[in-house]
Amino acid sequence: MVVIGILGLLAALLAPALSSAQRRVGAEVCASNLRQWQQAWLMYADEAAGRLVPNQARSVAMDWRGTPESWAGTHHARLDAGPDALNQGVLWRYLGLGRSAVARCPADRSRVESGQAARLRSYSLNGNCHGRTNEQQGVAFTLQDLPSPASVFTFIDEHPDSIDDGHFLVWSPPETRWVNLPADRHGRMGIWAAADGHVVRQRWKAPKHWIRHGTYWMESRSPEDRADLSTLQEWILEFPVPVPVPDPPP
């Protein structure tokens, strides 16, 4: 009994260290996945004379899906249990062997809404990168349209309750609403790739919870959460604000 008690005490002491180690390993694999997507994104642009891979989406039966010519095809991360839509994504062929593992963060435990299978994709692409032009966002169509690639994010680990199509939208400041929400599954840390190829790890000030209220956006829930949104807003192309036209003289 004494030996069993000692073993139980040792297990209790080691559990936090093991959990921390698992989070670090998961974060490193997630960062590697994002780096590989980023490399595929650059390979596409290189073959397309600098033009960025399409990152379009549209509402289909009240669900947002990518278009067939987009980087992740028509795949819907929360709904699609099979790989067909994702396999047809334009960037899929650039990932090589083991590419199915690259699409999913190892810490992502979410399942498709039917419950039939684990989800296939944890990542989305910044809408600034050849995204929808009918949104409140700046859109780059070529590498040359990115004035500072080291300061614009591309692929990001997205929150499991927010992810749907492959398009991740962040509205420019002074906006205080999340449109899509980043994940915080690595010990409250977000991870994304930048357009120049490096990967960013960001410790969030507030835990991330996605609560929809009949809209596809969510108001930031606290000063800390708003600060997190401001941090991510520093990594986007700001939407060009029209110069106000003065009223004519009376």
Secondary structure, DSSP 8 states (H G I E B T S, - for coil): -HHHHHHHHHHHHHHHHHHHHHHHHHHHHHHHHHHHHHHHHHHHHHHTTTB-----EEEETTEEEE-TTSTTTT--TTT--SSHHHHTSTTGGGS-TTHHHHTS-TT---B-TTSSSB-S--EEEETTBT--TTSSS--B-BGGG-S-GGGSEEEEEB-TTT--SSEE----TT--EESS-B--TTTSEEEEEETTS-EEEEE-SS------SSSS-EE--SHHHHHHHHHHHTTS--------------
